[in-house]
Amino acid sequence: MVPSYQLCLLAALLHLTDASPAQTPLQISPFSKPRRLNGRFLQISDMHPDPHYKPSSSVNKACHRKKPKKRREEAGYYGTPYSECDSPFVLTNYTLDFLEKKWASELDFVIWTGDNARHDNDRKLPRTPAEIYDLNRAVAKRMEEIFLSRGIPVVPSLGPNGITYEFSQIWKKFIPFHNHQVFQRGAYYSVEVIPNEVAVIALNTMYFYDSNKAVGGCLFKEPDDPGNLQFDWLGVQLKSYRNRGLHIDNQKLGHVPPSPGNYFPECYVRYAELALRFQDTILGHLFGHMNADHFFFLEAIDLDIFPEEEDETNSEAKEELYQTLLGEFSALPRANKNHTLDEYAVVNVSPPVVPNPYLPTFRIFSYNVTGFDGASGVTVQGKKRQHGHRRGNSGDKEVHCKTERYQDSWKCHLNETWHSDPKSPSRTNTLWSPLGYAQYYLPNLKDANEEQKPAYELEYMTFQPALLHPEAADGGSGEIFWYPIPLQQLPRSLRNSSVTESKFAPYAMADLTVGSWLELGRRLGDKTETALRKKFRKYMYLGGSEGK
């Protein structure tokens, strides 16, 4: 039986074959203003505002000083794409002002996946804790003004910084009072952005990140490791949501995405196991940090034992991420009656606002609201594990778990029943299912100046063009319809309901359920799909040299 309390880790779009009823006003605690559901939310990530940024300074000096001899090495007024420079205040202000003017009235909540301070990449101007706090206060204040003042919940997640008390004060208005103590302990928490219907879990992924040598890597024999404590808490949250008997769609998010190349091996095992164990409760996983637009899968095979895996996964990762992903997609099993979707979860990684190293972006997700009423590291020093999954013939887990090498691995101790259901919102387009997203970017950033401002434009969307026009699918009955993307936010070519193909719709996905993502993954894994692969690479690197 599908639990009625649904955890939305990703996002959702709508079921456009049915007319959507008028939206019901609801009360968002702890906010006082009643709102109507719009069926949309924003994901914004990695703003990295830089108070030291100076237009026309040298790109080679982090855009902080010294005018270069060559004009192409000068910092731009609104930012410098394809460089290692962070965001000038004028860019972050422009982006937030644009969201306030064009999108704030269209959103139900905001997913804010870090980072809100500049990179510490200039030895002559080292970043200080005081600067980090000041920058976070400034961004948080603006987010309050734009969204919280309208009763729109904002859920931030922590980037690479472990000082939690100060952030508990900076983000005090974003975090429910009953979660303050949990946040001060570990900087993770949950929020019901639509009471009794939609919740969001924000994780502190720095406890899982293998570049953080201050934590133990979730080792089984270290139950008090911060990563293990967070996973214990997460398991309790997921079980509670599943058992509450409420219609809740919970959105889990974090900063560093869960992959074999980012997480300590044992942390990755625990994350993957929870994602698959609660597949019927989780709709998706949203992350940032990587600065490259992509998606990938968590798979059941990651919980198998391959005796030779340690030697291979600890080797230096030399393959480009794009090629690694194509290899992963090509290894996906073909769809057939014997193939189960129970063994997969989808992770979406959003590109950043900061033009480092590509172009500024943000995403608008849509989700189905039809019918709603009411300290000892485990990696080899100096090496980086690859992203990909181990494939081939796995060993006998029962035998290997008795050996000294594996008896203390989480793979031998995570044996609880998995919960999956073909009728759950993560698998079938129904109430709260993720439906699609539209990604906006600033293509003309380099040429923008005080007189000629940049302009956010639609880069691409996951939708089928026909799904943008529910009235066309219904035959024009005169009923009030819900649109996944407001028509005024689309290019003119997509405002015509007769459009069936578009350069803005390369994937033409029906929705963002697990099966739809696997179908896209298989297409990308097909070597004959050269045009689709080219588009995927272009979007992945936002026009940078790697995308050509």
LOVEX-91428 format. One record per residue: residue in one letter; x, y, z of N, C-alpha, C, O in turn. Coordinates in steps of 0.02 Angstrom, whole numbers, plus 50000, padded with zeros to 5 digits. Example, Ala and Ser with C-alpha at 12.3 -4.5 7.8 and 13.67 -1.06 7.14 Angstrom:
2
A506604971650390506154977550390506604983550390507124983450423S506424988850354506844994750357506455000250394506705005750402
***
This chain:
548
M500424994050000500005000050000500445006250000500925006750038V500275011149957500665017249953500525021650013499945023050026P501025023850050500905028150107500665034950083500865037250030S500225038150122499955044550101500415050250117500335055750089Y500905049150160501395054250175501975053450127502365048750134Q502035057950079502535057050026503115061850035503025067750049L503715059250026504325063150033504575065249964504795061049925C504545071649949504745074049883505465076449885505595082149906L505935072349864506625074349863506805077849799507345080749794L506385077649751506555080749688506065086349675506085091449709A505625085549628505145090749614504575087649577504555081649566A504105091749557503545088749523503255093249470503335099349472L502905090249425502555093849371501825091649374501625088749424L501425092949324500725091249331500485085949281500825084349232H499895083249295499585078349251499115082149206498545083349224L499345084049147498995088749105498415085749065498065089449030T498315079349070497755076449033497095077649070496555076749041D497135079749132496535081349171496515088749185497035091949194A495915091449187495845098449206496005099249279495775095249321S496405104249295496595105249365496055109349400495835114349373P495855107349461495345111249497495635117749522496245118649523A495195122249540495425128549570495835127049632495675122349669Q496365130849643496815129549698496505131749764496165136849768T496625127749815496335129049881496815133049924497405131349928P496575138449956497025142250000497265137850057496895133550081L497885138850078498145135050135498555139550179498795144750157Q498645137450240499025141250289499715138150296499765132150310I500245142050287500925139450291501215141450358501385147250369S501275136750402501595138050467502355138250457502615134050420P502715143050489502485147850538502275154550508502305159650542F502075154650445501905160950412501165162450421500755157950429S501005168850419500335170950436499885172150376499275172350382K500185172850316499785174450257499555168050222499965163750205P498885167450209498645161650171498865162050099498905167550071R499015156250068499245156149999498865150849960498555146349989R498895151449895498635146249851499215142449821499735145449805L499135135949812499665132049781499735133949708499245134549672N500365134849687500515136049617500785129849582500805129649520G500985124849621501265118849590501965119849562502165116449515R502325124749590503005126149566503455127949625503215130449675F504095126549618504575129049666505235130649631505365128249576L505635134549664506275136749638506835132849670506835131749731Q507335130749630507975128649657508505133649634508585134849575I508855136449683509405141049669510015138749708509955136849766S510595139049677511185135949707511815140049694511875143349643D512275139749742512965142149733512995149249705513235150349649M512765154049745512805161049723513515163849727513735167549683H513875162249780514575164349790514685171849778515095173649736P514325176149814514465183349806515155185149832515385182449881D515475189849797516165191749812516215199249824516155203149777P516315201449887516345208649901516955212049872516985218149870H517455208149851518075210949826518105211249750518605213549721Y517575208949717517565208849643517595215949616517245220449639K518035216849564518105223449532518065222649457518485219149427P517585225849425517545225649352518195228449320518495233149346S518395225449266518985227249227519645225149260520185226549234S519605221949318520215219249348520425212849313520085210649267S520975209949335521245204049301520895197649322520805196249381V520695193849272520395187249286520895182849322520705178749364N521525183649307522045179549338522175181349411522525177849446K521895186949433521955189049503521275188349539521115192349582A520895183249519520235181849548519745187649539519265188249576C519875191949489519465197849476519455202649535518955205849549H520025202949570520075207249629520505213449618520405218449653R520985213349572521455218949566521835218349499521785213449463K522205223649484522665224149428522295223649361521985218549345K522355228849322522055228849255522515224949207523105226549202P522255220049172522675215949128522845219549063522515224449045K523345217049029523565220048966523065218248910522955222348865K522785212348913522325210148860521595210848884521425208848939R521185213748841520495215048860520105208648875519665208648918R520275203248840519905197048852520035194148922519685189648943E520535196848957520685194549024520405199149078520555198449137E519995204049056519685208749103519055205749133518685201949101A518925207449195518305205349229517715209349201517765215349192G517155205949188516565209249163516195212949218516305211849277Y515745217349198515375221349247514895217049288514855217849349Y514535212649254514045208349288514335201449307513975197249333G514965200349292515265193949306515675191649247515625194349192T516095186649259516555184249207516445176749197516715172749234P516055174849146515925167649135516545163949112517015166949085Y516545157449124517085152949103517745155049135518275154549104S517715157249198518315159249235518275156349305517805152649321E518765158049347518755155949417518555161649463518675161349523C518255166849435518025172549475517325171249501516915167949469D517185173949560516525173149590516055178749567516205182549521S515465179149599514945183749577515035190749606515115191449667P515015195849565514975202649593514285203649624513805200349605F514235208249671513595209449703513065211449652512475209849661V513265214849599512775217049550512435211049517511855211549498L512795205449510512495199449480512005196049529511445194449510T512215195049591511765191749639511145196149651510595193549657N511245202749655510665207249664510205207049604509595206949611Y510495207049544510095206749484509685200249482509095200349465T509995194649499509655188249498509075188049547508525186049530L509205190249609508685190249659508125195249643507545193849656D508315201049616507795205849595507365202949539506755204049538F507685199349492507315196249437506825191049464506255190749443L507045186949511506605181949541506025185149578505465182749575E506165190549612505635194049648505105196749599504505196149611K505335199749545504875202949498504505197849456503895198549445K504845192749432504555188249383504265181749411503815178849382W504525179449470504355172649491504075172049562503735167149577A504195176849605504005175849675503255174249684503085170149726S502835177349645502115176049651501895169449621501315167549628E502365165949588502195159649554502435153449592502335147949568L502745154349650503095148849684502745146749748502415150849781D502835140449767502585137849830503125137649884502975138649943F503745136349865504305136249911504955136849872504965136649811V505505137549909506165138649879506665133749907506725133149968I507015130249864507565125749883508215129449869508355131449812W508615130349921509205134649917509805130349937509945129449996T510155127649887510675122549900511375125449905511815123649865G511495130249954512165132949965512415136349901512035136449852D512965138749899513485141649939513405149149936513265151849883N513495152749991513335159849993513915164150013513825169650039A514525161750002515125165650013515605164249956515555159149922R516075168749946516555167849891517025161949906517095159849964H517335159349854517845154249863518465157249895518615163249887D518825153249932519435155649964520015154349915520435149949927N520045158149860520515156749805521005162449792521315162749739D521075166949841521545172549833521975173149895521735175149948R522615171249889523055171349948523145178349977523255179050037K523095183349936523175190249961522545192849995522575197850031L521985189449985521355191350017521035185050046520515182850021P521325182150097521035175950126520335177150153520185182250183R519915172250142519225172750166519205171450241519535166850265T518835175350278518795174750350518095172350371517625173250333P518035169350431517375167550455516895173450459516305172850443A517155179250480516725185250484516435187050416515855188950411E516845186450364516595187950296516065182850275515555184750245I516175176550290515685171350274515015172850306514495172550274Y515035174650371514415176150406514075182350377513465182350368D514465187550363514175193650336513835192450269513285194950256L514165188550225513875187050160513235182950167512745184150132N513245178050212512645174050222512075178050252511495177050234R512235182650297511715187050325511395191350270510785192150267A511825193950226511575198250173511105194450125510565196850108V511315188450105510895184450060510265182150095509715182250066A510325180050158509745177750196509235183250204508625182050199K509465189350217509015195150225508625196350161508025197750163R508965195750105508625196850040508125191250027507585192550000M508295185050043507835179550034507215180450078506655178750058E507305183050138506735184450182506285189650151505665188850150E506585194950124506185200450095505795198050034505225200050024I506115193949994505785191849931505265186449942504725186749914F505435181349983505005175549988504635174950055504025174250055L504995175150111504655174250176504115179450187503595178050216S504235185550164503745190850173503095189350136502565192050153R503135185050086502545182950048502265176350074501795173650045G502555173750129502325167350155502595161450118502315155950124I503135162350080503425156950041504015153950080504515157550091P503985147750102504535144750140505175144350099505165143050039V505725145450132506395144850102506785139650142506825140150204V507075134750108507435129450142508165129450118508305126950064P508625132350158509325132350140509685126150163509485122950212S510225124250128510655118850151511365121550155511545126250120L511765118350198512435120850213512935118750161512955112950140G513355123450140513915121950096514525120150138514445118050195P515125120950112515735118850148515915123450206516375127450202N515545122750260515695126550321515365122850379514775121150375G515735121750432515485117550485515285121150548515155117950598I515255127850547515095131650608514345132550610514065136950577T514005128550650513275128050647512905133050690512365135250671Y513175134950747512805139450791512675146150757512115148750759E513195148850724513115155350692512585154950637512185159550629F512585149350599512095148650546511395147550574510905149550543S511345144650632510675143850663510375150550679509765151250681Q510795155550691510555162250703510405165950637509905169450631I510855165050588510755168250523510125165750489509755169550459W510005159150494509435155950461508845154850509508415150650495K508835158350563508335157050616507625157250588507195153250609K507485161850543506805162550517506625157150466506035156150451F507125153550441506995148250392506865141450426506545137150397I507135140650486507125134050519506585133850573506575138250616P506125128950571505605128450622505915128150692506445125150702F505575131150740505835131650808506015124850836506535124050869H505585119750824505715113150854506325109650822506535104450847N506595112450769507185109550737507825113250754508365111250731H507785118550793508385122450807508905118350844509505118950829Q508695114350891509185110450929509535105350884510145104450890V509165102050840509455097350794509945100950747510485098450733F509735106850723510175110650678510825112650712511355112150682Q510785114950774511385117050809511855111250821512465112250827R511585105250824512015099350832512365097350768512945095450770G512005097850712512305095250651512155098950587512375096850533A511765104450590511595108450531511165104650481511225105850421Y510735100150505510245097050462509565097550497509535098150558Y509025097350458508365098550486507835096850434508005095250377S507205097250452506665096150405506135101650413506065104550467V505785103050359505275108250359504665105750321504735102950266E504075106550349503455105250312503265111650275502945116050304V503455112050213503325118150175502595118950157502355124550146I502235113450154501495113550151501265108950208501305102850201P501035111750263500885107750323500465101650307499945102050274N500695095850333500355089450325500325087050253499985082150238E500685090350209500675088450139501375087950108501545082850077V501775093050116502425093150084502955095050135502895100150169A503475091050140504035092450185504685092350147504735089250094V505185095550174505845095850144506355093850197506325096250254I506815089550180507365087750224508005090850196508205089450139A508325095050236508955098150216509525094650253509525094350314L509995092050215510545088150243511185092250246511295096750206N511605090650294512285093450298512755088350266513005083850300T512855088950202513245083950165513995084350180514365079950158M514215089450216514925089850233515145084150278515735082650282Y514665080950312514825075150354514935068850312515175063850337F514745069150248514825063450203515385064550152515635059750122Y515575070750142516025072850088516735070450103517015071850156D517035066950054517685063850068518265068750070518825066750087S518145075050053518665080150061518695082950132519145086750149N518205081150173518175083450242518535078350286518235073250305K519165079650303519555074950342519445075550417519775072350457A518965079850437518815080750508518295075750532518145075450591V518015071750485517515066750504517775059750489518275059050454G517435054750514517685047950510517455043950450517695038350441G516995046550410516795042950350516255037750360516215032950322C515835038550413515265034150424515465026850435515075022350418L516045025550464516255018650476515775015150524515535018150572F515645008850511515155005050551515345004850624514915005050668K515995004250639516225003750708516255010550744516465010950802E516045015750710516055022450740515345025250740515195029750700P514905022750784514205024950784514125032350800513615035350782D514615035350834514555042450851514875047050799514905053050810D515105044250743515345048450689514775053050666514205050750661P514915059450653514375064150634513965061750574513365062950571G514295058450526513915055950469513425050450488512865050450465N513645045850531513195040550554512615043450595512045041150587L512755048250637512215051350677511705054650632511105054350645Q511935057850579511465061150533511045055950495510445056950486F511355050450474510975045250440510475041850487509925040150467D510665041050551510195038250599509585042850605509015040550605W509715049350610509175054350614508745054150550508135054350554L509085053850492508725053750428508265047650423507705048250399G508515041850445508095035850443507475036550486506935034350466V507545039650544506975040850588506475045550555505875044350557Q506725050950523506285055650489505895052250433505285053150428L506235048350392505895045050336505385040050360504835039550332K505555036250412505075031450439504465034950468503895032650460S504595040450503504035044150533503575046950479502965046450485Y503865049950426503455052650373503045047050340502455048050323R503345041350330502995035950297502425033250339501915031050312N502505033450404502005030450449501475035350473501005033250507R501525041650456501065046550483500365046150454499885048550484G500305043250395499645042650365499385049250339498775050250336L499825053850319499635060250293499855060850220500295057150198H499545065450184499755066650114500335071550114500235077650109I500935068850121501525073250125502035071250073502205065350066D502275076150039502775075449986503405078850010503435085050010N503895075050031504475077950065505065078750018505255074049984Q505345084650017505875086349969506555086250004506695090750044K506975081349991507635080950023508145084449980508145083649919L508585088150011509085091849973509735092150011509755090650071G510255094049977510905095050008511355098849961511135101049907H511975099649980512435103449938512865098849895512825099249833V513255094449925513685089849887513285083649869513025080249913P513215082049804512795076349784513085069649804513695068949809P512645064649816512865058049838513115053749780512705051049742S513755053249773514045048949721514665045549748514955047949797P514875040049718515485036649740516095041049735516595039849769G516075046249692516645050749686516655056449736517165059749743N516085057649770516045063149817516025060949890516305064249934Y515685055349905515575053249973516085047949995516335044149953F516235047750060516595042050087516205035750068515585035850068P516545030250053516195024150030515625021950076515085020350053E515745021850143515235019550189514655024550194514085022550206C514795030950187514265035950187513825035150124513215035750127Y514155033750069513775032750007513325026650013512745026849991V513575021250042513165015250051512545016950093511995014850076R512635020650147512065022250190511555026650153510955025650159Y511805031550115511345035950079510955031950026510345032450022A511305027949987510975024049935510455019349964509915018549936E510625016150020510165011350051509525014850074508975012250064L509595020750105509005024450128508585026750068507965026550070A508925029050016508565031449957508145025949926507585027149903L508405019849924508045014249895507545011149943507015008849923R507715011150008507255008350057506605012350060506065009550072F506655018950050506065023250054505875026149986505665031849981Q505965022049934505805024649867505085026749860504935031449824D504625023349895503915025149890503755031649927503205034349919T504215033949968504105040050006504495045949977504315051749988I505025044549942505475049649915505325050749841505285046049802L505245057049822505135058649752505765060649715505785060249654G506285062649749506895064549714507415067549760507295068449820H507985069149732508565071549770508865077449734509075076849676L508895083349766509145089449734509795091649766509855091949827F510295093149725510945095149750511255100449705510995101949651G511805103349728512175108349690512915106449691513095100649681H513345111449702514065110549715514485108949654515035111649647M514255104749609514665102249555514765107249498515225106449457N514335112349495514385117549443514285114849372514435118349324A514035108849365513895105849300513195102749303513025099149349D512795104249253512105101949249512095094549229512295092849174H511855090249274511815083149256511355079349305511115082149354F511245073149289510865068649334511205061949332511585060349286F511075057949384511335051149385510905046949431510435049449462F511055040449435510635035749472511005032849532511605031549530L510635031849585510845027549640510555020649625509965020049609E510955015449630510735008849608510835003549663511275004149705A510404998549660510434993049709511094989349705511324986549756I511414989249647512054985649641512594988949684513104985849700D512484995249703512974998649746512994995549816513464996849854L512504991449832512494988149897512754981049894512774977549945D512934978749835513254972149827513994972549845514274978049852I514304966849852515024966549868515404963849807515244958549781F515894967749786516354965649733517044965349765517334970649778P517324959549777517954958849814518524963149788518964965049826E518514964749722519074968649695518924976049692519314979949665E518344978149720518124985049710518584990149743518664995649716E518894988649799519304993549833519894995749790520055001649787D520204990949757520784992649715520584996949656520965001249634E519984995949629519774999549569519485006349586519645011249553T519055006749637518715013049650519175018149683519005024049684N519735016149709520205020849738520725023249688521185027049707S520675021149626521145023349576521005030649557520445033149567E521505033849530521435040849511520895041549457520895037949407A520425046149469519885047249421520125052049366520215057949379K520215049449306520465053549251519925054849199519985059649161E519415050749197518905051449146518465057349160518265058549217E518305061149108517855066849114517165064549137516945059149119L516835068749177516185066949205515685065149150515305060349156Y515685068949097515225067649041515315060549015514825056949006Q515935058549002516065051848977515885046449028515625041149010T516015047949091515835043249144515075042049146514845036449152L514695047549141513965046949142513705043049082513265038849089L513985044349023513765040548964513905033148973513505028948953G514485031549003514635024549017514145021449065513935015749057E513945025349116513455022949164512775021849130512445016849141F512575026649089511925026049055511915020149006511415016649000S512475018948972512495013448924512465006648958512285001648927A512645006449023512625000149060511954998749092511854993349121L511475003449086510815002349115510474996549078510514996149017P510134992049114509784986549081509204989049039508894994149056R509064985648987508494987548944507844986548981507784982249025A507354990548962506694989948993506344983648968506294982548907N506114979449014505724973548996505314971449056505374974349110K504894966449047504434964549099504784961749161504494961649215N505404959449152505774956649208506194962049244506484960649297H506214968149215506624973449244506204977349296505634979249282T506484978349354506134981949407506414988849417507014989849413L505964993649430506175000449445506325001449518506545006749539D506204996249559506314996749631507044998149648507195000549702E507484996649602508204996749617508545003349598509165003649594Y508145008749585508445014949563508155021049599507565021249618A508585025949609508375032549631508755037549588509295036149563V508465043549579508745048449533509005054449572508665057049616V509615056649556509915062549587509975067949533510265066749480N509715073849548509785079549503510275084649531510225086549590V510745086749490511245091649510511145097949470511215097949409S510985103449505510845109749472511485113849464511895113949509P511565117149407512125121749399512015128049441511475129149467P512535132349448512505137849497512305144549468512225145349407V512215149349513512155156349493512835159249476512895163049428V513355157449514514015160149502514275158149432514215152349413P514555162949395514825161249328515525158249333515985160349298N515595153349376516235150049388516105142549390515895139949442P516215138949336516575141149277516135142549216516405143649161Y515475142449224515045143049165514605149249167514855154749177L513945148449159513485154149158512985153649215512835148149238P512735159349239512245159349293511585155849274511355156649217T511305152049320510675148449307510245148149369510475149449425F509605146449359509165144149412508645139649380508545139849319R508295135649422507805130949396507125132149428507065133449487I506605131549386505915131549410505625124549399505535122349342F505495121149454505185114449451504425115049455504165119549488S504085110449422503355109849428503185102949455503515098049439Y502665102649495502445096249524501695095849523501345100949521N501445089749524500735088349514500325090249576500425087349629V499875094949568499435096949623498705095449606498245097649641T498595091649552497915090049531497545086249586497775081049609G496965088749606496555085349655496715086949727496395084249772F497185091349739497355092949809496825097449840496605102349811D496615095449902496135099549938496395101050008496615097250051G496355103550008496575105650074497375106150086497595107950141A518515056450592519205058550580519675053350547520235055150528S519465047250541519895042350506519605041350437519115037750430G519885044350387519645043850319519725036850293520115032850318V519335035350241519365028750211519575028950138519535023950103T519815034750116520065035150048520815035650049521125037350099V521115034149992521845034649986522035041949979521765045349935Q522485044350020522665051350019522935053349951523365049949922G522675058849924522915061449861522585058349800522745060149744K522115053749810521775050649754521035052249757520765053749810K520705051949699520005053449694519635047649664519795045349609R519135045049700518755039449674518305041649617518075047449616Q518175037249571517755038849514517025038949534516815036049584H516635042349491515915042849503515565036149496515105034749534G515765031949448515355026449424515225020749471515545019949523H514735016649450514525010749487514945004649466515145004049408R515085000249513515424993949498514934989149465514374988249489R515124986049410514684981349376515054974749363515664974449366G514674969649349514974963049338514654958049386514094959149409N515004952749401514734947649446514944949249518515534949349535S514444950449560514594951949630514724945449667514524940049646G515064946149724515214940349764514624938249808514134941949813D514664932449838514154929949883514184934049947514654933349987K513674938349958513694942950015513704939050081514064941050128E513324933650085513304929750148513994927050166514184926850224V514364924950115515044922450127515524928050144515904927650192H515514933450104515984938950113515874942650179516344945250209C515254942850202515114946650263515384943050325515384945950380K515614936950318515914933450374516674934450376517004932350423T516944937650324517664938750321517844945250357517434949650365E518464945650379518704951650415518664957850371518544963350396R518754956950307518774962650262518094966250257518074972350250Y517544962450262516884965350250516414965150310515874968050307Q516594961750364516114960850418515914967450451515394967850483D516334972550443516174979050473515964984150421516014990250433S515744981750363515474986350313514724987050322514384982250339W514464993050310513744994050315513374989550265512784988050276K513694987450212513364983050164513134976550196512664973250172C513454974650251513284968450285512804969450343512634964750378H512584975650355512164977050414511524980850397511134982250442L511424982550335510814986150315510354981150281510384980150220N509924978250321509504972750296508754973850307508364969050307E508554980150316507834981450327507444981050261507734981550207T506804980050267506364979250209506324985750169506254991150197W506384985050103506304990850059505564992150045505174987450041H505394998550037504705000450023504675003749954504935009249944S504355000449908504255003249842503575001149817503304995949837D503295005249772502635003649746502555007049678502685013049672P502355003349626502275006349560501775012149559501805016349514K501325012349608500825017649609501035023749650500665028549656S501635023549679501875029249719502035035149673502165034149614P502025041249699502155047249657502845047449625502945051049577S503315043649652503975043549620503985039149558504455039349519R503455035049550503435030149496502875031449446502935029749387T502325034449469501735035649427501515042849435501505045449490N501335046049380501125053049382500465053649419499935051949392T500505056049481499915057049522500045063049567500535066649558L499605064249616499705069949661500395069949691500615064949719W500745075549685501425076949710501985074349666502575075549682S501825070949612502365068349569502765074049538502485079249522P503425073149531503835078049494503665077749420503635072349391L503555083549390503335083749320503855086549272503875084449214G504265091149294504765093849249505075100149276504865102649328Y505575102749241505865109149261506055113149199506165110449145A506075119749208506325124349158506945127649186506925130249242Q507485127749148508105130749171508235137249134508205137549073Y508365142549173508495149149146509225151049156509535149049206Y509495154849109510205156649113510325163549083509875166549054L510945166149093511135172749067511645171749010512245171749023P511415171048948511875169748893512305175748873512835174848844N512065181748889512415187848867512795191248923512865197348924L513035187348971513345190249031513975194149016514065199649043K514415191548975515065194648963514995201648934515395206048950D514495202848891514415209248858513995214148897513915219948877A513705212048952513275216448991513685221749028514245220549048N513385227649036513705233049072513175237349106512595235349110E513365243249131512895247449168512315249649124511745250149148E512435250849060511905253049015511535247148985510925247548974Q511885241748972511585235948939511555230148988512045226448996K510995229349021510925224149071510845217249039510615216648983P511055211949075510945205149049510205203349054509825206949086A510015197949024509315195849026509275188249034509565184548994Y508925185949086508825178749094508365176149040507845179049026E508565170649009508185167448957508105160048972508505157149009L507595156948942507515149748948508085146248910508185147448851E508465142048945508985138148912508685131748883508775130348824Y508335127948925507985122048902507485119948955507485122649010M507065115148938506595112348986506535104948974506725102448921T506285101349024506215094049016505545092148986505465086348965F505065096748985504385095148964504315093448890504735095348849Q503795089748873503545089448805503175095948791502775098048832P503285099148734502955105548720502195105348728501905110248751A501885099848708501155099448713500905100048785500345102348796L501315097848833501095098048903501085105048931500835106048986L501355109848895501335116748918500655119948909500525125348935H500215116548871499565119448852499005114548868498755111148824P498795114148931498275109248950497615110548915497245105748903E497455116848898496815118248865496795115148796496255113348771A497375114648763497395111648696497265104148700496905101348658A497545100948751497435093748760496715092248777496465086848761D496375096948810495685095848832495175097848779494585096448785G495405101148727494935103048674494615109748684494125111348649G494855113748731494585120548739493895120548771493435123548744S493815117248828493165116748861492965123148898492395123848919G493445127748905493285133848942493435133349016493345138249052E493665127649039493825126849110494485130549127494875132249082I494585131649192495205134849215495745129449221495635124349253F496315130649189496845125649188497455128249225497565134349231W497845123549249498485125149281499045123949231499075118749200Y499485128949224500035128449177500685127049214500825130249264P501075122149191501695120449225502195126349226502545127349275I502215130049171502625136149167502165141649141501855140849089P502115147249176501695152749151501895154649080502495155349066L501415155449036501575156548966502005162748954502415162848908Q501915167848996502315173948987503045172849003503465177048986Q503215167249036503915165749053504235161249001504795158849010L503885160048946504145155848892504315159948831504025165248820P504785157548790504905160848725504265160848683503845156448692R504205165548639503585166148599503445159748560502865157948550S503975156348538503865150248498503515144748537503205140348507L503555144948604503245139748645502555141748670502205137748701R502345147948657501695150148680501135147748634500545148348651N501325145248577500845142548528500685135248546501135131148548S500075133748558499875127048579499955121748526499915115848540S500065123848464500135118848410500855116248403500975111648363V501325119048441502025116948436502105110048466501905108848523T502415105448429502525098648454503265097148464503435092548501E503705101048432504425100248441504735107048450504485112048423S505285107248487505615113648499506335112548519506505107548551K506765117248500507465116848521507535117648596508045115748625F507015120448629507025121248701506805114948738506835114648800A506575109948702506315103748732506685097648706506395093548671P507335097048721507735091548692507555084648718507655079648684Y507285084348780507165077848811506435075648803506295069648803A505975080448798505255078948787505005073648836504705068748815M505145074648901504945069748951504225070748972503985076448977A503875065348984503175065749006503125068149078502655071549096D503625066349119503655068449189504355066949215504795065049176L504455067749280505115066349309505095060449357505455060349407T504675055549342504665049549383505275045249367505625046449318V505405040249409505995035949401506025032849331506555032749300G505465030349308505445027149242505625031849186505965029949138S505385038149191505535043049139506275044749137506565045449083W506585045249196507305046649199507705040749171508195041749136L507485034649187507845028849160507785028549084508255026549049E507205030349058507115030548985507605035548954507915034048903L507665041448984508135046348957508855043848964509255044748918G509005040749021509675038049030509845032948977510405032948951R509375028548961509505023448909509615026648841510035024448802R509225031848826509315035348762510015038448758510345037948707L510225041648813510895044648813511445039248810511995040548786G511295033348834511775027848832511825024648763512285020648751D511365026348719511365023548651511845027648607511735033548597K512355024548581512865028048541512575031048477512875035648448T512005028648455511705031448394511345038048407511175041648360E511225039548470510865045848488511365051648491511435054848543T511705052848436512235057948436511965064948448512285068848484A511405066648419511125073348427510915074548499511035079948527L510595069548530510385070248600510995070848646510985074948692R511505066848633512115067248674512445074148667512695076848716K512435076848608512735083448597512375088748637512695093148666K511715088348639511325093148678511455092348753511525097248789F511465086048775511595084748846512265087748867512325090748921R512775086748825513435089448841513435097148841513735100248884K513085100048793513045107348789512715110148852512965115048881Y512165107148874511825109648934512235108248996512245112249043M512585102648997512985100749055513505106049071513635107549129Y513815108749018514365113549028514165120649008514605125049004L513515121948997513255128648984513675132648935513845138448948G513835129648879514175133348827514925133848836515255136948794G515215131048889515935131248899516295126848849515985123048811S516955127348848517345123648799517265116048806517325112348757E517115113748867517025106548878516385104048843516325098048829G515925108548830515285106548800515285106348725514765105248694K515855107448694515885107648621516175101248592516225100548531
***
